[in-house]
Amino acid sequence: MFVLADFGRYPAEIANLAKDVIAPYRHVVMTVDSSKSASFEERPILLYFRGAIYRKDGGVIRQELYYILKDEKDVHFTFGSVQGNGINKASQGMASSKFCLNIAGDTPSSNRLFDAIASHCVPVIISDEIELPFEEVIDYSEFCIFVHASDAVKKGYLLNLLQGIKQDKWTKMWERLKEIVHQFEYRYPSQPGDAVDMIWQAVSHKISSIQFKFHRKKRYDRSTSGIIMK
């Protein structure tokens, strides 16, 4: 069994959901205090992305979206990195935005999703192959927007979708983000319900599932039952 943040760099016969566990990336921005988290009206940016724009393989969609969104009103879509003051800029930008783009790059996922969660910025996930941590117990549709890549690259589709999400709907997702953010926090020592605790729970569930399948497979295995067929 492997505990991985992403399956993107491994062939399916090496790493897969049947036997392995997905863990969260460690976010790089500071977690926003729930009592100080900006509300709908206090977030002037509709949609935010800061990161590498030109990627290979599945990440080509970043470039397509850049050309679609770069000049749109209330959209911040720029190149950026963690170097220099990059983390602070990303932290300020996400905390001032209603929605944060999480687009496939070299791998289906990245720390950007968990930066958005830590910033209470509703994640917009455009990554058809993404696997998410703890999805057996967390319903991501309660605080994330999922968009197929084929839809996202249609001119006007993404902005029309996000502009159609009313304040009460967004606020409900924002409140849910504040409720679950601790489940993606790595703490030392670990605390109940944090990322480390959640990973161990997922490992336990996975072991139980594997054992269950193994035991079912043995139901009619005469060779190990001590029975000699005549």
LUMDOZA-774109 format. One record per atom (N, C-alpha, C): residue in one letter; residue number from 1; atom name; x, y, z. Coordinates in steps of 0.02 Angstrom, whole numbers. Layout:
BEGIN
SITE   type   seq   atom        X        Y        Z
SITE      A   NUM     CA        X        Y        Z
...
END
This chain:
BEGIN
SITE   type   seq   atom        X        Y        Z
SITE      M     1      N       42      -60        0
SITE      M     1     CA        0        0        0
SITE      M     1      C       44       62        0
SITE      F     2      N       27      111      -43
SITE      F     2     CA       61      175      -45
SITE      F     2      C       13      230      -19
SITE      V     3      N       42      280       14
SITE      V     3     CA        6      341       31
SITE      V     3      C       35      396      -13
SITE      L     4      N       -4      421      -60
SITE      L     4     CA       20      467     -111
SITE      L     4      C      -24      529     -115
SITE      A     5      N        5      584     -137
SITE      A     5     CA      -34      644     -148
SITE      A     5      C      -66      645     -217
SITE      D     6      N      -41      602     -262
SITE      D     6     CA      -64      603     -331
SITE      D     6      C      -43      539     -365
SITE      F     7      N      -84      513     -410
SITE      F     7     CA      -67      454     -449
SITE      F     7      C      -35      473     -516
SITE      G     8      N      -30      538     -530
SITE      G     8     CA      -11      561     -596
SITE      G     8      C       56      537     -622
SITE      R     9      N      104      523     -578
SITE      R     9     CA      171      504     -600
SITE      R     9      C      183      429     -597
SITE      Y    10      N      129      391     -586
SITE      Y    10     CA      137      318     -578
SITE      Y    10      C       91      281     -626
SITE      P    11      N      115      226     -656
SITE      P    11     CA       70      184     -696
SITE      P    11      C       17      151     -652
SITE      A    12      N      -40      136     -681
SITE      A    12     CA      -97      110     -643
SITE      A    12      C      -82       44     -609
SITE      E    13      N      -36        4     -637
SITE      E    13     CA      -20      -60     -605
SITE      E    13      C       23      -50     -543
SITE      I    14      N       53        8     -535
SITE      I    14     CA       94       24     -475
SITE      I    14      C       53       59     -422
SITE      A    15      N       14      108     -441
SITE      A    15     CA      -25      148     -393
SITE      A    15      C      -96      155     -418
SITE      N    16      N     -144      138     -375
SITE      N    16     CA     -214      142     -394
SITE      N    16      C     -258      142     -332
SITE      L    17      N     -321      163     -340
SITE      L    17     CA     -366      169     -283
SITE      L    17      C     -386      102     -253
SITE      A    18      N     -376       48     -290
SITE      A    18     CA     -395      -17     -263
SITE      A    18      C     -354      -35     -201
SITE      K    19      N     -292      -10     -197
SITE      K    19     CA     -249      -29     -141
SITE      K    19      C     -215       29     -106
SITE      D    20      N     -217       88     -135
SITE      D    20     CA     -178      144     -108
SITE      D    20      C     -223      200      -81
SITE      V    21      N     -192      246      -45
SITE      V    21     CA     -227      300      -12
SITE      V    21      C     -202      367      -38
SITE      I    22      N     -248      412      -53
SITE      I    22     CA     -231      480      -73
SITE      I    22      C     -229      525      -12
SITE      A    23      N     -174      562       -5
SITE      A    23     CA     -166      609       51
SITE      A    23      C     -165      681       23
SITE      P    24      N     -182      730       63
SITE      P    24     CA     -180      799       39
SITE      P    24      C     -108      823       29
SITE      Y    25      N      -98      865      -21
SITE      Y    25     CA      -36      904      -23
SITE      Y    25      C      -36      951       37
SITE      R    26      N       23      969       60
SITE      R    26     CA       28     1019      113
SITE      R    26      C       21     1088       81
SITE      H    27      N      -28     1126      104
SITE      H    27     CA      -37     1193       75
SITE      H    27      C       20     1239       95
SITE      V    28      N       35     1288       53
SITE      V    28     CA       92     1333       66
SITE      V    28      C       69     1401       91
SITE      V    29      N        6     1419       81
SITE      V    29     CA      -18     1483      108
SITE      V    29      C      -41     1473      180
SITE      M    30      N      -45     1528      216
SITE      M    30     CA      -68     1525      285
SITE      M    30      C     -143     1512      286
SITE      T    31      N     -165     1472      335
SITE      T    31     CA     -236     1460      342
SITE      T    31      C     -271     1522      369
SITE      V    32      N     -324     1542      336
SITE      V    32     CA     -362     1601      357
SITE      V    32      C     -402     1584      419
SITE      D    33      N     -398     1628      468
SITE      D    33     CA     -439     1621      529
SITE      D    33      C     -513     1625      510
SITE      S    34      N     -552     1577      531
SITE      S    34     CA     -622     1575      512
SITE      S    34      C     -660     1638      532
SITE      S    35      N     -641     1667      588
SITE      S    35     CA     -676     1727      612
SITE      S    35      C     -657     1789      571
SITE      K    36      N     -602     1784      532
SITE      K    36     CA     -579     1841      492
SITE      K    36      C     -586     1829      418
SITE      S    37      N     -617     1774      399
SITE      S    37     CA     -624     1756      329
SITE      S    37      C     -671     1804      293
SITE      A    38      N     -648     1831      237
SITE      A    38     CA     -688     1880      199
SITE      A    38      C     -751     1848      171
SITE      S    39      N     -806     1884      176
SITE      S    39     CA     -870     1860      151
SITE      S    39      C     -876     1872       76
SITE      F    40      N     -934     1856       48
SITE      F    40     CA     -947     1863      -23
SITE      F    40      C     -935     1935      -46
SITE      E    41      N     -964     1983      -10
SITE      E    41     CA     -957     2054      -29
SITE      E    41      C     -886     2080      -21
SITE      E    42      N     -848     2049       23
SITE      E    42     CA     -780     2072       38
SITE      E    42      C     -727     2041       -7
SITE      R    43      N     -749     2001      -56
SITE      R    43     CA     -702     1969     -102
SITE      R    43      C     -714     1998     -172
SITE      P    44      N     -675     2048     -193
SITE      P    44     CA     -689     2082     -257
SITE      P    44      C     -671     2042     -319
SITE      I    45      N     -627     1992     -312
SITE      I    45     CA     -606     1953     -370
SITE      I    45      C     -653     1893     -378
SITE      L    46      N     -680     1886     -438
SITE      L    46     CA     -725     1829     -451
SITE      L    46      C     -686     1764     -455
SITE      L    47      N     -633     1763     -495
SITE      L    47     CA     -596     1701     -509
SITE      L    47      C     -522     1713     -508
SITE      Y    48      N     -485     1670     -472
SITE      Y    48     CA     -413     1681     -462
SITE      Y    48      C     -372     1621     -483
SITE      F    49      N     -318     1635     -518
SITE      F    49     CA     -266     1585     -532
SITE      F    49      C     -199     1619     -536
SITE      R    50      N     -151     1591     -501
SITE      R    50     CA      -82     1614     -504
SITE      R    50      C      -38     1552     -505
SITE      G    51      N        2     1545     -556
SITE      G    51     CA       45     1485     -560
SITE      G    51      C       76     1479     -629
SITE      A    52      N      105     1420     -642
SITE      A    52     CA      135     1406     -707
SITE      A    52      C       79     1398     -759
SITE      I    53      N       85     1431     -814
SITE      I    53     CA       33     1430     -865
SITE      I    53      C       48     1379     -920
SITE      Y    54      N      111     1373     -937
SITE      Y    54     CA      129     1328     -992
SITE      Y    54      C      153     1261     -964
SITE      R    55      N      111     1211     -970
SITE      R    55     CA      127     1144     -944
SITE      R    55      C      120     1093    -1001
SITE      K    56      N      145     1033     -989
SITE      K    56     CA      141      980    -1040
SITE      K    56      C       84      932    -1023
SITE      D    57      N       72      886    -1068
SITE      D    57     CA       22      833    -1059
SITE      D    57      C      -46      863    -1041
SITE      G    58      N      -76      838     -985
SITE      G    58     CA     -143      861     -966
SITE      G    58      C     -145      934     -947
SITE      G    59      N      -87      965     -934
SITE      G    59     CA      -86     1034     -913
SITE      G    59      C      -92     1085     -969
SITE      V    60      N      -97     1061    -1031
SITE      V    60     CA     -104     1107    -1088
SITE      V    60      C     -166     1150    -1081
SITE      I    61      N     -216     1126    -1046
SITE      I    61     CA     -278     1164    -1036
SITE      I    61      C     -266     1230    -1001
SITE      R    62      N     -213     1235     -961
SITE      R    62     CA     -198     1298     -927
SITE      R    62      C     -188     1354     -978
SITE      Q    63      N     -150     1338    -1031
SITE      Q    63     CA     -136     1388    -1082
SITE      Q    63      C     -200     1408    -1118
SITE      E    64      N     -243     1360    -1133
SITE      E    64     CA     -306     1375    -1166
SITE      E    64      C     -349     1421    -1123
SITE      L    65      N     -353     1405    -1059
SITE      L    65     CA     -394     1446    -1014
SITE      L    65      C     -364     1516    -1004
SITE      Y    66      N     -298     1520    -1005
SITE      Y    66     CA     -266     1585     -998
SITE      Y    66      C     -288     1633    -1053
SITE      Y    67      N     -288     1609    -1114
SITE      Y    67     CA     -307     1652    -1170
SITE      Y    67      C     -381     1668    -1170
SITE      I    68      N     -422     1625    -1141
SITE      I    68     CA     -494     1638    -1136
SITE      I    68      C     -509     1688    -1081
SITE      L    69      N     -472     1685    -1025
SITE      L    69     CA     -492     1722     -965
SITE      L    69      C     -449     1783     -949
SITE      K    70      N     -390     1790     -979
SITE      K    70     CA     -341     1840     -956
SITE      K    70      C     -367     1912     -958
SITE      D    71      N     -412     1928    -1002
SITE      D    71     CA     -436     1997    -1008
SITE      D    71      C     -506     2007     -980
SITE      E    72      N     -533     1956     -948
SITE      E    72     CA     -601     1961     -922
SITE      E    72      C     -603     2002     -858
SITE      K    73      N     -657     2038     -849
SITE      K    73     CA     -666     2080     -789
SITE      K    73      C     -672     2036     -727
SITE      D    74      N     -642     2058     -673
SITE      D    74     CA     -645     2025     -608
SITE      D    74      C     -612     1956     -607
SITE      V    75      N     -568     1944     -657
SITE      V    75     CA     -530     1881     -659
SITE      V    75      C     -456     1898     -652
SITE      H    76      N     -423     1862     -608
SITE      H    76     CA     -350     1869     -600
SITE      H    76      C     -319     1803     -622
SITE      F    77      N     -286     1804     -680
SITE      F    77     CA     -255     1744     -708
SITE      F    77      C     -186     1763     -731
SITE      T    78      N     -135     1748     -690
SITE      T    78     CA      -67     1769     -706
SITE      T    78      C      -17     1714     -690
SITE      F    79      N       42     1722     -720
SITE      F    79     CA       98     1678     -704
SITE      F    79      C      124     1696     -634
SITE      G    80      N      145     1645     -597
SITE      G    80     CA      174     1657     -531
SITE      G    80      C      208     1595     -505
SITE      S    81      N      252     1604     -457
SITE      S    81     CA      287     1547     -426
SITE      S    81      C      293     1561     -351
SITE      V    82      N      322     1513     -315
SITE      V    82     CA      330     1521     -243
SITE      V    82      C      392     1562     -226
SITE      Q    83      N      431     1579     -276
SITE      Q    83     CA      492     1617     -264
SITE      Q    83      C      477     1690     -247
SITE      G    84      N      525     1722     -214
SITE      G    84     CA      516     1792     -196
SITE      G    84      C      458     1801     -149
SITE      N    85      N      412     1844     -169
SITE      N    85     CA      353     1858     -128
SITE      N    85      C      291     1821     -154
SITE      G    86      N      304     1767     -192
SITE      G    86     CA      250     1732     -226
SITE      G    86      C      198     1703     -180
SITE      I    87      N      219     1675     -124
SITE      I    87     CA      171     1643      -78
SITE      I    87      C      126     1696      -46
SITE      N    88      N      155     1752      -27
SITE      N    88     CA      114     1805        3
SITE      N    88      C       63     1833      -47
SITE      K    89      N       85     1841     -109
SITE      K    89     CA       39     1866     -160
SITE      K    89      C      -18     1816     -172
SITE      A    90      N       -1     1752     -175
SITE      A    90     CA      -52     1701     -184
SITE      A    90      C     -100     1700     -125
SITE      S    91      N      -73     1706      -65
SITE      S    91     CA     -115     1705       -5
SITE      S    91      C     -164     1764       -5
SITE      Q    92      N     -140     1823      -21
SITE      Q    92     CA     -183     1882      -23
SITE      Q    92      C     -234     1876      -79
SITE      G    93      N     -212     1851     -137
SITE      G    93     CA     -258     1844     -194
SITE      G    93      C     -313     1795     -181
SITE      M    94      N     -297     1737     -154
SITE      M    94     CA     -348     1686     -141
SITE      M    94      C     -397     1710      -87
SITE      A    95      N     -371     1742      -36
SITE      A    95     CA     -414     1765       18
SITE      A    95      C     -460     1823       -3
SITE      S    96      N     -446     1852      -62
SITE      S    96     CA     -487     1907      -88
SITE      S    96      C     -531     1885     -146
SITE      S    97      N     -533     1819     -158
SITE      S    97     CA     -569     1793     -216
SITE      S    97      C     -627     1747     -196
SITE      K    98      N     -679     1748     -235
SITE      K    98     CA     -736     1704     -223
SITE      K    98      C     -721     1633     -245
SITE      F    99      N     -690     1626     -303
SITE      F    99     CA     -674     1561     -331
SITE      F    99      C     -601     1557     -350
SITE      C   100      N     -571     1498     -339
SITE      C   100     CA     -500     1487     -356
SITE      C   100      C     -494     1427     -402
SITE      L   101      N     -460     1438     -459
SITE      L   101     CA     -452     1385     -508
SITE      L   101      C     -401     1333     -486
SITE      N   102      N     -420     1271     -493
SITE      N   102     CA     -373     1216     -484
SITE      N   102      C     -373     1177     -550
SITE      I   103      N     -323     1190     -592
SITE      I   103     CA     -320     1162     -659
SITE      I   103      C     -266     1109     -663
SITE      A   104      N     -279     1055     -699
SITE      A   104     CA     -229     1003     -709
SITE      A   104      C     -164     1034     -735
SITE      G   105      N     -108     1009     -708
SITE      G   105     CA      -43     1030     -732
SITE      G   105      C       -5      970     -757
SITE      D   106      N       58      962     -736
SITE      D   106     CA       96      902     -753
SITE      D   106      C       64      840     -722
SITE      T   107      N       29      851     -666
SITE      T   107     CA       -9      797     -633
SITE      T   107      C      -80      822     -622
SITE      P   108      N     -127      777     -609
SITE      P   108     CA     -197      799     -602
SITE      P   108      C     -210      846     -543
SITE      S   109      N     -170      842     -489
SITE      S   109     CA     -182      883     -430
SITE      S   109      C     -119      921     -412
SITE      S   110      N     -126      965     -362
SITE      S   110     CA      -69     1004     -338
SITE      S   110      C      -88     1034     -270
SITE      N   111      N      -40     1068     -240
SITE      N   111     CA      -54     1100     -175
SITE      N   111      C     -104     1158     -183
SITE      R   112      N     -114     1181     -245
SITE      R   112     CA     -158     1240     -256
SITE      R   112      C     -229     1228     -231
SITE      L   113      N     -253     1167     -238
SITE      L   113     CA     -320     1151     -213
SITE      L   113      C     -324     1162     -138
SITE      F   114      N     -273     1141     -103
SITE      F   114     CA     -273     1145      -30
SITE      F   114      C     -256     1216       -6
SITE      D   115      N     -221     1254      -48
SITE      D   115     CA     -212     1325      -35
SITE      D   115      C     -280     1361      -38
SITE      A   116      N     -320     1342      -87
SITE      A   116     CA     -387     1372      -93
SITE      A   116      C     -430     1355      -33
SITE      I   117      N     -428     1292      -12
SITE      I   117     CA     -467     1271       47
SITE      I   117      C     -445     1310      109
SITE      A   118      N     -379     1317      118
SITE      A   118     CA     -353     1354      175
SITE      A   118      C     -372     1428      173
SITE      S   119      N     -385     1453      113
SITE      S   119     CA     -404     1524      103
SITE      S   119      C     -480     1534      103
SITE      H   120      N     -518     1479      110
SITE      H   120     CA     -591     1481      107
SITE      H   120      C     -615     1510       41
SITE      C   121      N     -577     1496      -12
SITE      C   121     CA     -594     1516      -80
SITE      C   121      C     -623     1455     -115
SITE      V   122      N     -684     1458     -138
SITE      V   122     CA     -717     1399     -167
SITE      V   122      C     -677     1373     -226
SITE      P   123      N     -651     1311     -221
SITE      P   123     CA     -610     1284     -276
SITE      P   123      C     -652     1267     -337
SITE      V   124      N     -626     1284     -395
SITE      V   124     CA     -655     1264     -459
SITE      V   124      C     -607     1214     -490
SITE      I   125      N     -626     1151     -490
SITE      I   125     CA     -581     1097     -509
SITE      I   125      C     -592     1078     -582
SITE      I   126      N     -541     1090     -623
SITE      I   126     CA     -542     1071     -693
SITE      I   126      C     -485     1022     -704
SITE      S   127      N     -499      960     -689
SITE      S   127     CA     -449      907     -692
SITE      S   127      C     -486      840     -692
SITE      D   128      N     -498      814     -752
SITE      D   128     CA     -542      756     -759
SITE      D   128      C     -514      693     -726
SITE      E   129      N     -448      690     -716
SITE      E   129     CA     -417      630     -689
SITE      E   129      C     -400      636     -614
SITE      I   130      N     -422      688     -582
SITE      I   130     CA     -402      700     -513
SITE      I   130      C     -432      648     -466
SITE      E   131      N     -392      628     -417
SITE      E   131     CA     -416      587     -361
SITE      E   131      C     -409      630     -299
SITE      L   132      N     -458      628     -255
SITE      L   132     CA     -460      673     -198
SITE      L   132      C     -454      635     -132
SITE      P   133      N     -419      664      -83
SITE      P   133     CA     -411      630      -19
SITE      P   133      C     -476      625       21
SITE      F   134      N     -485      569       53
SITE      F   134     CA     -539      558      101
SITE      F   134      C     -609      564       70
SITE      E   135      N     -614      550        5
SITE      E   135     CA     -678      559      -29
SITE      E   135      C     -731      509       -6
SITE      E   136      N     -709      456       28
SITE      E   136     CA     -758      408       54
SITE      E   136      C     -798      438      112
SITE      V   137      N     -772      491      143
SITE      V   137     CA     -807      523      199
SITE      V   137      C     -821      597      187
SITE      I   138      N     -791      627      136
SITE      I   138     CA     -800      698      122
SITE      I   138      C     -835      706       54
SITE      D   139      N     -889      744       54
SITE      D   139     CA     -925      759       -8
SITE      D   139      C     -899      826      -35
SITE      Y   140      N     -854      823      -83
SITE      Y   140     CA     -822      883     -110
SITE      Y   140      C     -871      928     -147
SITE      S   141      N     -927      900     -170
SITE      S   141     CA     -975      942     -206
SITE      S   141      C    -1007      994     -160
SITE      E   142      N     -999      986      -95
SITE      E   142     CA    -1027     1034      -47
SITE      E   142      C     -986     1099      -44
SITE      F   143      N     -923     1096      -67
SITE      F   143     CA     -881     1157      -63
SITE      F   143      C     -836     1167     -123
SITE      C   144      N     -844     1127     -175
SITE      C   144     CA     -804     1134     -236
SITE      C   144      C     -851     1135     -297
SITE      I   145      N     -828     1167     -350
SITE      I   145     CA     -862     1166     -414
SITE      I   145      C     -819     1123     -461
SITE      F   146      N     -849     1072     -491
SITE      F   146     CA     -813     1028     -538
SITE      F   146      C     -836     1045     -609
SITE      V   147      N     -787     1053     -653
SITE      V   147     CA     -802     1069     -723
SITE      V   147      C     -760     1024     -768
SITE      H   148      N     -793      990     -815
SITE      H   148     CA     -757      950     -863
SITE      H   148      C     -712      995     -905
SITE      A   149      N     -652      971     -921
SITE      A   149     CA     -606     1010     -961
SITE      A   149      C     -636     1029    -1029
SITE      S   150      N     -674      984    -1058
SITE      S   150     CA     -704      997    -1124
SITE      S   150      C     -755     1055    -1121
SITE      D   151      N     -786     1064    -1063
SITE      D   151     CA     -833     1120    -1054
SITE      D   151      C     -796     1185    -1037
SITE      A   152      N     -744     1179     -996
SITE      A   152     CA     -709     1238     -972
SITE      A   152      C     -678     1279    -1029
SITE      V   153      N     -658     1246    -1083
SITE      V   153     CA     -624     1282    -1138
SITE      V   153      C     -674     1311    -1188
SITE      K   154      N     -738     1304    -1175
SITE      K   154     CA     -788     1336    -1218
SITE      K   154      C     -793     1410    -1198
SITE      K   155      N     -788     1454    -1246
SITE      K   155     CA     -789     1525    -1233
SITE      K   155      C     -851     1545    -1194
SITE      G   156      N     -841     1576    -1136
SITE      G   156     CA     -896     1601    -1096
SITE      G   156      C     -926     1551    -1048
SITE      Y   157      N     -911     1487    -1056
SITE      Y   157     CA     -944     1436    -1014
SITE      Y   157      C     -928     1445     -940
SITE      L   158      N     -864     1451     -924
SITE      L   158     CA     -843     1452     -854
SITE      L   158      C     -869     1514     -818
SITE      L   159      N     -862     1572     -849
SITE      L   159     CA     -885     1633     -817
SITE      L   159      C     -961     1634     -809
SITE      N   160      N     -997     1610     -858
SITE      N   160     CA    -1070     1606     -852
SITE      N   160      C    -1090     1561     -794
SITE      L   161      N    -1054     1505     -787
SITE      L   161     CA    -1068     1459     -732
SITE      L   161      C    -1057     1492     -664
SITE      L   162      N    -1000     1524     -656
SITE      L   162     CA     -983     1554     -591
SITE      L   162      C    -1025     1616     -575
SITE      Q   163      N    -1038     1656     -626
SITE      Q   163     CA    -1080     1715     -615
SITE      Q   163      C    -1152     1696     -598
SITE      G   164      N    -1171     1636     -616
SITE      G   164     CA    -1238     1612     -601
SITE      G   164      C    -1246     1584     -531
SITE      I   165      N    -1190     1578     -495
SITE      I   165     CA    -1194     1553     -426
SITE      I   165      C    -1209     1612     -379
SITE      K   166      N    -1267     1610     -349
SITE      K   166     CA    -1290     1666     -309
SITE      K   166      C    -1254     1668     -241
SITE      Q   167      N    -1261     1725     -208
SITE      Q   167     CA    -1227     1737     -145
SITE      Q   167      C    -1244     1684      -92
SITE      D   168      N    -1307     1665      -87
SITE      D   168     CA    -1325     1617      -34
SITE      D   168      C    -1294     1548      -48
SITE      K   169      N    -1291     1528     -111
SITE      K   169     CA    -1259     1464     -129
SITE      K   169      C    -1185     1467     -114
SITE      W   170      N    -1152     1522     -134
SITE      W   170     CA    -1080     1529     -121
SITE      W   170      C    -1067     1529      -46
SITE      T   171      N    -1108     1565       -8
SITE      T   171     CA    -1098     1570       64
SITE      T   171      C    -1104     1502       98
SITE      K   172      N    -1149     1461       74
SITE      K   172     CA    -1156     1393      102
SITE      K   172      C    -1092     1352       90
SITE      M   173      N    -1063     1359       31
SITE      M   173     CA    -1000     1324       15
SITE      M   173      C     -943     1352       57
SITE      W   174      N     -941     1417       65
SITE      W   174     CA     -890     1451      106
SITE      W   174      C     -894     1428      179
SITE      E   175      N     -955     1423      205
SITE      E   175     CA     -963     1399      274
SITE      E   175      C     -939     1327      280
SITE      R   176      N     -952     1286      229
SITE      R   176     CA     -930     1216      231
SITE      R   176      C     -854     1213      228
SITE      L   177      N     -822     1256      189
SITE      L   177     CA     -749     1258      187
SITE      L   177      C     -720     1271      257
SITE      K   178      N     -749     1316      293
SITE      K   178     CA     -725     1332      360
SITE      K   178      C     -734     1274      408
SITE      E   179      N     -784     1232      394
SITE      E   179     CA     -797     1174      437
SITE      E   179      C     -747     1117      425
SITE      I   180      N     -725     1109      363
SITE      I   180     CA     -684     1050      347
SITE      I   180      C     -610     1066      339
SITE      V   181      N     -590     1129      342
SITE      V   181     CA     -520     1146      328
SITE      V   181      C     -471     1110      374
SITE      H   182      N     -491     1096      436
SITE      H   182     CA     -445     1063      483
SITE      H   182      C     -427      993      461
SITE      Q   183      N     -469      962      418
SITE      Q   183     CA     -455      894      395
SITE      Q   183      C     -398      891      344
SITE      F   184      N     -376      949      322
SITE      F   184     CA     -321      953      274
SITE      F   184      C     -259      985      305
SITE      E   185      N     -260      994      371
SITE      E   185     CA     -203     1024      407
SITE      E   185      C     -158      970      436
SITE      Y   186      N      -94      975      421
SITE      Y   186     CA      -44      930      452
SITE      Y   186      C      -19      962      516
SITE      R   187      N      -33      929      572
SITE      R   187     CA      -13      957      637
SITE      R   187      C       34      909      673
SITE      Y   188      N       77      939      715
SITE      Y   188     CA      120      898      758
SITE      Y   188      C      119      928      828
SITE      P   189      N       98      888      878
SITE      P   189     CA       73      820      869
SITE      P   189      C        4      820      835
SITE      S   190      N      -12      763      805
SITE      S   190     CA      -76      757      770
SITE      S   190      C     -134      766      819
SITE      Q   191      N     -189      793      793
SITE      Q   191     CA     -250      802      832
SITE      Q   191      C     -308      766      799
SITE      P   192      N     -358      747      837
SITE      P   192     CA     -415      711      807
SITE      P   192      C     -446      750      749
SITE      G   193      N     -454      716      693
SITE      G   193     CA     -486      746      635
SITE      G   193      C     -441      786      590
SITE      D   194      N     -375      792      606
SITE      D   194     CA     -330      828      562
SITE      D   194      C     -307      782      505
SITE      A   195      N     -263      806      461
SITE      A   195     CA     -244      768      402
SITE      A   195      C     -210      702      420
SITE      V   196      N     -167      703      471
SITE      V   196     CA     -132      641      491
SITE      V   196      C     -182      589      516
SITE      D   197      N     -228      611      558
SITE      D   197     CA     -280      566      584
SITE      D   197      C     -323      540      527
SITE      M   198      N     -341      583      480
SITE      M   198     CA     -382      562      423
SITE      M   198      C     -346      511      380
SITE      I   199      N     -281      520      371
SITE      I   199     CA     -242      473      331
SITE      I   199      C     -242      404      364
SITE      W   200      N     -232      402      430
SITE      W   200     CA     -232      337      465
SITE      W   200      C     -300      304      461
SITE      Q   201      N     -353      344      465
SITE      Q   201     CA     -420      316      457
SITE      Q   201      C     -429      286      386
SITE      A   202      N     -404      322      336
SITE      A   202     CA     -409      298      267
SITE      A   202      C     -369      234      257
SITE      V   203      N     -309      231      288
SITE      V   203     CA     -268      170      284
SITE      V   203      C     -306      112      316
SITE      S   204      N     -336      123      374
SITE      S   204     CA     -373       71      408
SITE      S   204      C     -431       46      365
SITE      H   205      N     -468       93      335
SITE      H   205     CA     -524       74      292
SITE      H   205      C     -500       34      231
SITE      K   206      N     -443       56      203
SITE      K   206     CA     -417       22      144
SITE      K   206      C     -395      -49      161
SITE      I   207      N     -362      -58      218
SITE      I   207     CA     -341     -125      239
SITE      I   207      C     -402     -169      248
SITE      S   208      N     -453     -143      281
SITE      S   208     CA     -515     -182      291
SITE      S   208      C     -546     -202      225
SITE      S   209      N     -547     -156      177
SITE      S   209     CA     -576     -170      111
SITE      S   209      C     -536     -223       75
SITE      I   210      N     -470     -219       78
SITE      I   210     CA     -427     -269       45
SITE      I   210      C     -437     -337       77
SITE      Q   211      N     -440     -338      144
SITE      Q   211     CA     -450     -402      179
SITE      Q   211      C     -518     -432      162
SITE      F   212      N     -569     -389      157
SITE      F   212     CA     -636     -413      140
SITE      F   212      C     -635     -447       71
SITE      K   213      N     -604     -414       22
SITE      K   213     CA     -601     -443      -45
SITE      K   213      C     -561     -508      -45
SITE      F   214      N     -507     -510       -7
SITE      F   214     CA     -465     -570       -3
SITE      F   214      C     -504     -628       28
SITE      H   215      N     -540     -614       81
SITE      H   215     CA     -578     -666      115
SITE      H   215      C     -635     -692       70
SITE      R   216      N     -668     -648       34
SITE      R   216     CA     -721     -670      -12
SITE      R   216      C     -692     -715      -67
SITE      K   217      N     -633     -697      -90
SITE      K   217     CA     -601     -735     -143
SITE      K   217      C     -585     -806     -121
SITE      K   218      N     -574     -815      -56
SITE      K   218     CA     -555     -881      -29
SITE      K   218      C     -614     -927      -14
SITE      R   219      N     -675     -903      -23
SITE      R   219     CA     -734     -942       -4
SITE      R   219      C     -734    -1013      -32
SITE      Y   220      N     -715    -1019      -94
SITE      Y   220     CA     -719    -1085     -127
SITE      Y   220      C     -650    -1113     -144
SITE      D   221      N     -600    -1089     -106
SITE      D   221     CA     -532    -1114     -118
SITE      D   221      C     -522    -1178      -79
SITE      R   222      N     -531    -1236     -110
SITE      R   222     CA     -526    -1301      -77
SITE      R   222      C     -454    -1317      -57
SITE      S   223      N     -405    -1288      -91
SITE      S   223     CA     -336    -1307      -79
SITE      S   223      C     -311    -1286      -10
SITE      T   224      N     -345    -1237       22
SITE      T   224     CA     -323    -1213       87
SITE      T   224      C     -371    -1233      143
SITE      S   225      N     -421    -1273      127
SITE      S   225     CA     -472    -1289      177
SITE      S   225      C     -460    -1354      214
SITE      G   226      N     -408    -1392      194
SITE      G   226     CA     -394    -1456      226
SITE      G   226      C     -439    -1512      202
SITE      I   227      N     -477    -1498      149
SITE      I   227     CA     -522    -1549      121
SITE      I   227      C     -489    -1583       62
SITE      I   228      N     -490    -1649       63
SITE      I   228     CA     -463    -1688        7
SITE      I   228      C     -522    -1714      -34
SITE      M   229      N     -527    -1692      -95
SITE      M   229     CA     -582    -1713     -138
SITE      M   229      C     -569    -1782     -167
SITE      K   230      N     -619    -1827     -163
SITE      K   230     CA     -612    -1895     -191
SITE      K   230      C     -658    -1904     -250
END
